[in-house]
C-alpha cells in the first residue's frame, strides 16, 4: 500500500485571475488528491521572498517573488497516496510547452513564469511549505 502524504499546492495569480481555481481543484479531486485545507490570500513581496528563499541565488528570483505577490493566490494542502510525486506529475513540466498532455501546466500555463501552479518538490519541503501558509 502506498504511503499517504501531504503536499502544498499554490494556484498562482495568473490562474486565479483567469478563474481557473475550480477547474484545477476538479483535476486534483479526479486524480485522488484530497483537499484538506484551502484558502485564498494575497502575500507581500517580502513573504514571497521568504517562501522562495531556496531560489535566492537564481537569476529569476526577483521576478518570481514579484509575480507570486502580484495578485491573490489559493494555497491548498493536498493529501493522498504519494501526494508529492503524484501532484508533481499532475502539474507537468515547469515550462508549459514541455509539459505532458492533460497536465495542469499544459492545460492552463501561459509561460515558464506564469505556469499556473506550484507544488512542493519533496516531503521535507512539503512540511515546511505547509507550515509557512498554515500556521496551526
C-alpha positions in Angstrom: 0.0 0.0 0.0 1.2 3.5 -0.8 2.1 6.0 1.8 -0.4 8.8 2.5 1.4 12.1 2.3 0.6 15.7 2.4 1.9 18.3 -0.1 1.4 22.0 -0.7 -0.2 23.4 -3.9 -0.3 27.0 -4.9 -2.7 28.2 -7.6 -0.8 31.2 -8.8 -2.0 34.7 -9.6 -2.4 34.1 -13.4 -4.7 31.1 -12.8 -6.7 32.9 -10.0 -7.1 35.9 -12.3 -8.5 33.7 -15.1 -11.0 32.0 -12.7 -9.3 28.6 -13.0 -9.4 27.7 -9.3 -12.4 25.3 -9.5 -11.2 23.7 -12.7 -7.8 23.0 -11.1 -9.4 21.7 -7.9 -11.6 19.4 -10.0 -8.5 17.9 -11.6 -6.9 17.3 -8.2 -10.0 15.5 -6.9 -10.4 13.4 -10.0 -6.8 12.3 -9.5 -7.4 11.1 -5.9 -5.8 14.0 -4.1 -7.9 15.2 -1.2 -8.0 18.9 -0.5 -7.5 19.0 3.3 -7.5 22.8 3.5 -7.7 25.7 1.1 -7.6 29.5 1.4 -7.3 32.5 -0.9 -4.7 35.0 0.2 -2.5 37.8 -1.0 1.1 37.8 0.1 3.6 40.6 0.1 6.8 40.5 -1.9 8.7 40.0 1.4 6.6 37.0 2.2 7.2 35.6 -1.3 11.0 36.2 -0.9 10.9 34.2 2.4 8.8 31.4 0.7 11.2 31.1 -2.3 14.4 31.7 -0.3 15.8 28.4 -1.7 16.0 30.2 -5.1 17.5 33.5 -3.9 20.8 32.9 -5.8 19.0 32.2 -9.1 18.6 35.0 -11.7 14.8 34.6 -11.8 14.3 35.0 -8.0 13.2 38.7 -8.1 10.7 38.2 -10.9 9.4 35.1 -9.2 8.7 36.9 -5.9 7.2 39.9 -7.7 4.9 37.6 -9.6 3.7 35.5 -6.7 2.9 38.7 -4.8 1.2 40.3 -7.8 -2.3 39.1 -7.0 -4.4 36.7 -5.0 -3.2 33.1 -4.7 -5.0 30.0 -3.5 -3.0 27.7 -1.2 -4.1 24.1 -0.6 -3.0 21.2 1.5 -3.3 18.1 -0.6 -3.4 14.6 0.8 -3.1 11.3 -0.9 -1.0 8.2 -1.8 2.5 9.5 -2.6 1.0 13.0 -2.8 4.3 14.9 -3.5 5.1 12.7 -6.6 1.5 12.4 -7.7 0.9 16.1 -7.7 4.2 17.0 -9.4 3.3 14.5 -12.2 -0.1 16.1 -12.4 1.4 19.6 -12.6 3.6 18.8 -15.5 6.9 20.4 -16.5 7.8 23.9 -15.3 7.6 25.1 -18.9 4.0 24.5 -20.2 5.4 23.9 -23.7 7.3 20.9 -22.4 4.5 19.6 -20.2 2.7 16.3 -20.9 -0.8 16.5 -22.4 -3.6 16.9 -19.8 -1.3 18.2 -17.1 -2.3 21.4 -15.3 0.5 23.4 -16.8 -0.1 22.1 -20.3 -3.8 22.9 -19.9 -3.5 26.3 -18.2 0.1 27.5 -18.1 0.8 30.7 -20.1 4.7 30.7 -19.9 7.5 29.3 -17.8 6.9 32.2 -15.4 3.1 32.1 -15.4 2.7 28.4 -15.2 -0.4 28.5 -13.0 0.6 26.2 -10.1 3.4 25.4 -7.6 3.9 22.1 -5.8 6.4 21.0 -3.2 9.3 19.1 -4.6 9.9 16.8 -1.6 8.3 15.6 1.6 10.6 17.7 3.6 9.8 20.9 1.7 6.1 20.0 1.7 6.2 20.0 5.5 7.9 23.4 5.7 5.8 24.9 2.9 2.5 23.8 4.5 3.7 25.3 7.8 4.6 28.6 6.0 1.0 29.1 4.9 -1.0 27.1 7.5 0.5 28.1 10.9 -1.7 25.8 13.0 
